Amino acid sequence: MANILDNIAGMLTPEMMGSIGNKLNESPSGVESALSGILPSILGGMVQKAEGGNFGAIFDMLKGADNFNLSDLIGMMGSGNLAQNDPRDIGGGLLGSLLGNKTGGLIDAVSGMAGINKKSSSSLLGMAAPFIMSFLAKKIKGEKLDSSGLASILLGQKSSIMAAIPGVLSAVLGFGKTTPSVSTRAAAATTTATRAASTAAANTTATATAAASSGMGFLKWLLPLLLLGALAWFGLRSCDTGGVQASLENAGDTMSDVAGKAGSAAGDLVDGAGEMVVDAAKMGSSALSSLKETANGLWALVLPGGVTIEANKDGVEYSLINFISSDKPVDKTTWFNFDALKFQTGKADLDSDYSKRQIENMVNVLNAYPDVHLKIGGYTDNVGSADGNMALSQKRADNVMATLVAKGIDASRLAAEGFGEQHPACPANDTPECKAQNRRIAARVTQK
């Protein structure tokens, strides 16, 4: 049986994406990324209604929508308040029935995920709803389906529909844990990876400059090499979409901040692009001046607002706080590696017990600095297929973002992007130690 989601997505040509982007003043890739999340999210809402036995009213709405012109996508964009399910929007009634008061949250989450503004996100959602309605109305009429017939088709395709929903949107909609499909996420990731191509050259140049500019530069690279052997047992595991698993890291998927820990041994913090970020003491920053070592070997800090966190002194939390509190401007090359996250081997699901402290710390940091926005980046080594690694990195970045959103962080403050094998911290990618550096999740400040 033909896959409904694939059929609908296949009708949206690159020319249509370009026209919609021009109308909204957004890039075609941004439109494509947004719709890759919106379409399965709407269908996912229908699946849930079909599962709950409440599909009759939805079916009646769909049945009466066969007069919409599928070629007039821009004409489907309404002018009402879609976040409040305004009936002036064609899809407002359907979205209200499917999503209830979660429509506004979906608009915000799509905006953050795709890097488009909220008005564009709302317009795309308002366009997608009647587009799907019209497609299904024609299917109902052409195949002479009744309510139970269409519900049965949707339920039969549940796994592919729910798997295509990005983790951050699934969290907002309360759909539970999902694993985005390889084809959907790989396609989106390939598009977004192109936008990062120029960053790779900048990263390489900045790294070489940082090492060469210091008279002690050799220590910054010698000490990381000495520490890599001990840290190589921990890291992300790449996976091939064909099921061929990398066998080098079967100890698990712990994400060790290899570069960060090694750099701090030389007296510096290291960002995810390999640039040296001078530590708080050298900067004269007061943000970390009250750090106190605890009995468990961590360091405690009272954040603005009074919440105390405990973290590794050279961990992502204090690296971020140091950057946020400094005068250094936001840029596109300064990344900070998470150092205490763990995923299930070869999968995108976080080990919630192991990762709990760092996730909670990041939530507290973001709450303490409400103007800060972050981009979450996922990276892999070169084991397995390039498409599989791209998809895995996107899924892991999505799931980290979704976890933060589920804990109360506004989705509009976050974005997630998988880079797969691109921008390796260790370009050779030829030894277990080198590969361990490349498997990572990192964060970049996009606003402070």
C-alpha positions as CSV (number, residue, x, y, z in Angstrom):
1,M,0.0,0.0,0.0
2,A,1.3,3.5,-0.9
3,N,2.7,5.4,2.0
4,I,0.5,8.5,2.6
5,L,3.3,10.6,4.0
6,D,5.6,9.9,1.1
7,N,2.9,10.6,-1.4
8,I,2.1,13.9,0.2
9,A,5.7,15.0,0.5
10,G,6.4,13.9,-3.1
11,M,3.9,16.4,-4.4
12,L,5.9,19.3,-3.0
13,T,8.5,20.0,-5.7
14,P,11.6,22.1,-5.4
15,E,9.8,24.8,-7.5
16,M,7.0,24.9,-5.0
17,M,9.5,25.2,-2.1
18,G,11.1,28.1,-3.9
19,S,7.8,29.9,-4.5
20,I,6.7,29.4,-0.9
21,G,10.1,30.6,0.3
22,N,9.8,33.8,-1.8
23,K,6.3,34.4,-0.5
24,L,7.4,34.0,3.1
25,N,10.9,35.6,2.6
26,E,12.5,32.3,3.8
27,S,15.0,30.0,2.2
28,P,13.7,26.9,0.3
29,S,15.8,24.8,2.7
30,G,14.1,26.4,5.7
31,V,10.7,25.7,4.1
32,E,11.6,22.1,3.4
33,S,12.9,21.5,6.9
34,A,9.8,23.0,8.4
35,L,7.4,20.9,6.3
36,S,9.4,17.8,6.9
37,G,8.3,18.1,10.5
38,I,4.8,19.6,10.0
39,L,3.5,17.0,7.6
40,P,4.1,13.9,9.8
41,S,3.0,15.9,12.9
42,I,-0.4,16.5,11.5
43,L,-0.7,12.9,10.3
44,G,0.5,11.8,13.7
45,G,-2.4,13.7,15.3
46,M,-4.8,11.8,13.0
47,V,-3.1,8.5,14.0
48,Q,-3.7,9.2,17.7
49,K,-7.4,10.1,17.0
50,A,-7.8,6.8,15.0
51,E,-6.2,4.9,17.9
52,G,-8.5,6.5,20.4
53,G,-11.7,5.7,18.5
54,N,-12.4,9.4,18.0
55,F,-11.9,9.6,14.3
56,G,-15.4,10.2,13.1
57,A,-15.4,14.0,13.4
58,I,-12.0,14.2,11.8
59,F,-13.2,12.0,8.9
60,D,-16.2,14.3,8.4
61,M,-13.8,17.3,8.1
62,L,-11.7,15.5,5.6
63,K,-14.6,14.3,3.5
64,G,-15.7,17.8,2.8
65,A,-12.3,19.1,1.7
66,D,-12.1,17.7,-1.8
67,N,-12.7,21.1,-3.4
68,F,-9.4,22.6,-2.4
69,N,-6.9,23.3,-5.2
70,L,-3.8,21.3,-4.4
71,S,-1.7,23.4,-6.8
72,D,-2.6,26.6,-5.1
73,L,-0.5,26.2,-1.9
74,I,0.0,29.9,-1.3
75,G,-3.7,30.4,-1.5
76,M,-4.1,27.9,1.4
77,M,-2.1,30.2,3.7
78,G,-4.7,31.8,5.9
79,S,-4.6,35.1,7.7
80,G,-6.2,34.2,11.0
81,N,-4.6,33.5,14.4
82,L,-3.6,29.9,13.7
83,A,-2.1,29.5,17.2
84,Q,-5.6,29.9,18.5
85,N,-7.1,27.7,15.8
86,D,-8.8,30.6,14.2
87,P,-11.5,29.4,11.8
88,R,-10.5,32.0,9.3
89,D,-7.7,29.7,8.5
90,I,-8.8,26.7,6.4
91,G,-6.9,24.3,8.6
92,G,-7.8,25.9,11.9
93,G,-10.7,23.6,12.6
94,L,-8.7,20.4,11.9
95,L,-5.6,21.5,13.9
96,G,-7.8,22.5,16.8
97,S,-9.4,19.1,16.8
98,L,-6.1,17.3,16.4
99,L,-3.8,19.3,18.6
100,G,-5.9,21.4,20.8
101,N,-3.9,24.0,22.7
102,K,-0.6,22.6,21.5
103,T,-0.8,24.3,18.1
104,G,1.0,27.4,19.4
105,G,3.8,25.2,20.8
106,L,4.1,23.4,17.5
107,I,4.5,26.7,15.7
108,D,7.3,27.8,18.1
109,A,9.0,24.4,17.9
110,V,9.0,24.3,14.1
111,S,10.3,27.9,14.0
112,G,13.3,26.9,16.2
113,M,13.9,23.6,14.4
114,A,13.9,25.0,10.9
115,G,15.4,28.4,11.6
116,I,12.4,30.4,10.3
117,N,10.4,33.1,11.9
118,K,7.2,32.2,13.8
119,K,4.9,33.9,11.3
120,S,6.3,31.8,8.5
121,S,6.0,28.7,10.7
122,S,2.3,29.5,11.3
123,S,1.7,30.1,7.6
124,L,3.3,26.8,6.6
125,L,1.2,25.0,9.2
126,G,-1.9,26.8,7.9
127,M,-1.0,25.7,4.4
128,A,-0.1,22.1,5.3
129,A,-3.4,21.3,7.1
130,P,-5.7,21.9,4.1
131,F,-3.1,20.4,1.7
132,I,-3.3,17.1,3.7
133,M,-7.1,17.4,4.1
134,S,-7.5,17.8,0.3
135,F,-5.2,14.9,-0.5
136,L,-7.1,12.6,1.9
137,A,-10.5,13.8,0.7
138,K,-9.6,12.8,-2.8
139,K,-8.3,9.4,-1.5
140,I,-11.6,8.9,0.4
141,K,-13.6,9.7,-2.7
142,G,-11.4,7.7,-5.1
143,E,-11.2,4.6,-3.0
144,K,-14.7,4.9,-1.5
145,L,-13.4,4.8,2.0
146,D,-15.5,5.1,5.1
147,S,-14.2,6.3,8.5
148,S,-13.0,2.9,9.7
149,G,-11.3,2.3,6.3
150,L,-9.2,5.5,6.4
151,A,-8.5,4.9,10.1
152,S,-7.2,1.5,9.3
153,I,-4.9,2.8,6.6
154,L,-3.5,5.4,9.0
155,L,-3.0,2.9,11.8
156,G,-1.3,0.5,9.3
157,Q,1.3,3.3,8.6
158,K,1.6,4.4,12.2
159,S,5.3,3.4,12.6
160,S,6.5,5.2,9.5
161,I,4.5,8.3,10.3
162,M,5.5,8.6,14.0
163,A,9.1,7.8,13.1
164,A,9.3,10.7,10.7
165,I,8.3,13.3,13.4
166,P,11.4,15.1,14.7
167,G,12.0,14.5,18.4
168,V,11.5,18.1,19.4
169,L,8.1,18.2,17.8
170,S,7.1,14.9,19.2
171,A,8.0,16.2,22.7
172,V,5.9,19.3,22.2
173,L,2.9,17.4,21.0
174,G,3.2,14.7,23.7
175,F,3.6,11.9,21.2
176,G,6.2,10.2,23.3
177,K,9.6,9.0,22.2
178,T,10.0,8.6,18.4
179,T,12.9,7.7,16.2
180,P,12.9,9.8,13.0
181,S,13.2,7.8,9.8
182,V,16.6,7.6,8.2
183,S,15.3,8.9,4.8
184,T,13.5,11.9,6.3
185,R,16.2,13.0,8.6
186,A,19.0,12.3,6.2
187,A,17.3,14.4,3.6
188,A,16.9,17.3,6.0
189,A,20.4,16.9,7.3
190,T,21.9,16.9,3.8
191,T,20.2,20.2,3.1
192,T,21.3,21.9,6.4
193,A,24.8,20.5,6.1
194,T,25.4,22.4,2.9
195,R,24.8,25.7,4.8
196,A,27.7,24.7,7.1
197,A,30.3,24.1,4.4
198,S,31.9,27.5,4.8
199,T,32.1,27.0,8.5
200,A,34.4,24.0,8.1
201,A,37.2,26.0,6.5
202,A,36.8,28.7,9.2
203,N,37.1,26.1,11.9
204,T,40.3,24.6,10.4
205,T,41.9,28.0,10.0
206,A,40.9,29.1,13.5
207,T,42.3,25.9,15.0
208,A,45.6,26.2,13.3
209,T,45.9,29.9,14.3
210,A,45.1,29.1,17.9
211,A,47.8,26.5,18.1
212,A,50.4,28.5,16.3
213,S,49.9,31.7,18.2
214,S,51.1,30.4,21.6
215,G,54.6,29.7,22.5
216,M,53.4,26.6,24.4
217,G,51.2,25.5,21.6
218,F,52.8,22.0,21.5
219,L,51.4,21.3,25.0
220,K,47.9,21.9,23.8
221,W,48.2,19.1,21.3
222,L,50.6,16.8,23.2
223,L,48.4,16.5,26.3
224,P,45.3,15.7,24.3
225,L,47.1,12.9,22.6
226,L,48.3,11.5,26.0
227,L,44.8,11.6,27.4
228,L,43.0,10.2,24.4
229,G,44.0,6.6,25.2
230,A,42.2,6.7,28.6
231,L,39.2,8.5,27.2
232,A,38.8,6.4,24.0
233,W,36.7,3.8,25.9
234,F,33.9,6.4,25.9
235,G,32.1,7.9,23.0
236,L,29.3,7.8,20.5
237,R,28.9,4.9,18.2
238,S,28.2,5.3,14.5
239,C,25.8,3.0,12.9
240,D,25.2,1.9,9.3
241,T,21.6,2.1,8.1
242,G,22.1,-1.4,6.7
243,G,22.5,-2.7,10.2
244,V,26.3,-3.1,10.2
245,Q,27.4,-1.9,13.6
246,A,30.8,-0.5,14.4
247,S,32.6,-3.0,16.6
248,L,35.3,-0.7,18.1
249,E,33.2,1.0,20.8
250,N,31.0,-1.8,22.3
251,A,31.6,-0.4,25.7
252,G,28.7,2.0,25.1
253,D,28.0,5.5,23.8
254,T,29.3,7.8,26.5
255,M,30.0,11.2,25.1
256,S,33.3,12.3,26.7
257,D,34.5,15.9,26.1
258,V,37.8,14.6,24.8
259,A,39.0,17.9,23.5
260,G,37.6,19.8,26.4
261,K,39.3,17.7,29.1
262,A,42.6,17.6,27.2
263,G,42.6,21.3,26.6
264,S,41.9,22.2,30.2
265,A,44.9,20.2,31.2
266,A,46.9,22.8,29.4
267,G,45.1,25.5,31.2
268,D,42.4,26.3,28.6
269,L,38.9,25.3,27.7
270,V,38.3,24.0,24.2
271,D,35.2,24.6,22.1
272,G,33.6,22.1,19.7
273,A,35.4,23.6,16.7
274,G,38.8,23.1,18.3
275,E,39.4,26.7,19.2
276,M,41.0,27.5,22.5
277,V,38.8,29.6,24.8
278,V,40.8,31.2,27.6
279,D,39.4,30.1,31.0
280,A,37.7,32.3,33.5
281,A,40.8,33.1,35.5
282,K,42.7,34.3,32.5
283,M,39.8,36.4,31.3
284,G,39.3,38.0,34.6
285,S,35.7,36.9,34.4
286,S,33.7,37.1,37.6
287,A,31.0,34.6,36.4
288,L,32.9,31.6,37.8
289,S,34.7,33.3,40.7
290,S,32.5,31.6,43.3
291,L,33.2,28.0,42.1
292,K,33.7,25.6,45.0
293,E,34.9,22.1,44.9
294,T,32.6,19.5,46.4
295,A,33.2,16.2,48.1
296,N,32.3,14.3,45.0
297,G,35.0,15.9,42.9
298,L,32.5,18.2,41.1
299,W,32.5,22.0,41.3
300,A,29.4,23.9,42.6
301,L,28.2,27.3,41.4
302,V,25.2,29.4,42.4
303,L,23.6,30.7,39.2
304,P,21.7,34.0,38.9
305,G,18.4,33.4,40.6
306,G,19.8,31.3,43.3
307,V,19.9,27.7,41.9
308,T,23.1,25.8,42.5
309,I,24.5,23.4,40.0
310,E,27.4,20.9,40.3
311,A,29.5,20.0,37.2
312,N,33.0,19.2,36.0
313,K,35.1,22.3,36.2
314,D,35.9,22.1,32.5
315,G,32.5,20.8,31.5
316,V,30.1,22.3,29.0
317,E,28.1,24.1,31.7
318,Y,30.9,26.3,32.9
319,S,32.4,26.7,29.4
320,L,29.0,28.1,28.3
321,I,28.6,30.3,31.4
322,N,32.1,31.7,30.9
323,F,31.3,32.5,27.2
324,I,27.9,33.9,28.0
325,S,29.3,36.2,30.7
326,S,32.3,37.4,28.6
327,D,32.4,40.2,26.0
328,K,33.2,37.7,23.2
329,P,30.5,38.2,20.5
330,V,28.3,35.4,19.3
331,D,29.8,33.7,16.2
332,K,29.2,30.6,14.1
333,T,32.5,28.8,14.9
334,T,32.5,28.6,18.7
335,W,31.1,25.3,19.9
336,F,31.1,23.6,23.4
337,N,31.2,19.8,23.8
338,F,28.8,18.1,26.2
339,D,30.9,15.9,28.4
340,A,28.4,13.8,30.4
341,L,25.8,12.5,28.0
342,K,25.3,8.9,27.1
343,F,23.2,7.3,24.4
344,Q,22.1,3.7,24.0
345,T,24.6,1.9,21.8
346,G,24.0,2.6,18.1
347,K,20.7,4.5,18.9
348,A,19.5,8.0,19.4
349,D,17.8,7.5,22.8
350,L,19.5,9.2,25.7
351,D,20.5,7.1,28.7
352,S,18.3,9.2,31.1
353,D,20.0,8.1,34.3
354,Y,23.6,8.7,33.2
355,S,22.7,12.0,31.4
356,K,20.3,13.4,34.0
357,R,22.8,15.7,35.8
358,Q,24.1,17.4,32.7
359,I,20.6,17.8,31.2
360,E,19.3,19.3,34.5
361,N,22.3,21.6,34.7
362,M,21.7,22.8,31.1
363,V,18.1,23.5,31.9
364,N,19.1,25.5,35.0
365,V,21.8,27.4,33.0
366,L,19.2,28.3,30.3
367,N,16.7,29.4,33.0
368,A,19.3,31.6,34.6
369,Y,20.2,33.3,31.3
370,P,16.8,33.6,29.6
371,D,18.1,35.7,26.7
372,V,20.5,32.9,25.6
373,H,19.6,30.8,22.6
374,L,21.5,27.6,21.6
375,K,22.0,25.4,18.6
376,I,22.6,21.7,19.4
377,G,25.0,20.0,16.9
378,G,25.5,16.3,16.4
379,Y,28.6,14.7,15.0
380,T,29.8,11.2,14.2
381,D,33.0,9.5,13.0
382,N,33.3,7.9,9.5
383,V,32.3,4.3,10.4
384,G,29.2,3.2,8.5
385,S,27.5,5.0,5.6
386,A,27.5,8.8,5.3
387,D,23.7,8.9,5.1
388,G,23.4,6.7,8.1
389,N,25.8,8.8,10.1
390,M,24.1,12.1,9.0
391,A,20.7,10.7,10.2
392,L,22.1,9.4,13.5
393,S,23.7,12.7,14.3
394,Q,20.5,14.5,13.5
395,K,18.4,12.2,15.6
396,R,20.7,12.5,18.6
397,A,20.8,16.3,18.3
398,D,17.0,16.4,18.0
399,N,16.6,14.2,21.1
400,V,18.9,16.4,23.2
401,M,16.8,19.4,22.2
402,A,13.5,17.5,22.8
403,T,14.7,16.6,26.3
404,L,15.4,20.2,27.1
405,V,12.0,21.3,25.7
406,A,10.3,18.6,27.7
407,K,11.8,20.1,30.8
408,G,10.4,23.5,30.1
409,I,12.8,25.3,27.8
410,D,11.0,27.3,25.1
411,A,11.6,25.5,21.8
412,S,12.1,28.9,20.1
413,R,15.3,29.2,22.0
414,L,16.8,26.0,20.6
415,A,17.7,24.5,17.3
416,A,19.2,21.2,16.4
417,E,21.3,20.1,13.4
418,G,23.2,16.9,12.6
419,F,26.5,17.3,10.7
420,G,27.3,13.6,10.5
421,E,31.0,13.0,9.5
422,Q,31.5,16.7,8.6
423,H,33.8,19.0,10.7
424,P,35.8,16.2,12.3
425,A,37.8,17.3,15.4
426,C,40.4,14.8,14.3
427,P,40.4,14.9,10.4
428,A,42.4,11.7,10.0
429,N,39.5,9.6,11.4
430,D,41.7,6.6,11.3
431,T,42.2,5.3,14.8
432,P,39.9,4.5,17.7
433,E,41.3,7.5,19.6
434,C,40.8,9.8,16.7
435,K,37.3,8.6,16.0
436,A,36.4,9.1,19.7
437,Q,37.1,12.9,19.3
438,N,34.7,13.1,16.3
439,R,31.7,11.4,18.0
440,R,30.2,14.2,20.0
441,I,27.2,16.5,20.8
442,A,28.1,20.2,21.0
443,A,26.3,23.5,21.6
444,R,26.8,26.9,20.1
445,V,25.4,30.1,21.5
446,T,23.3,31.9,18.8
447,Q,22.1,34.7,21.0
448,K,23.0,36.1,24.4
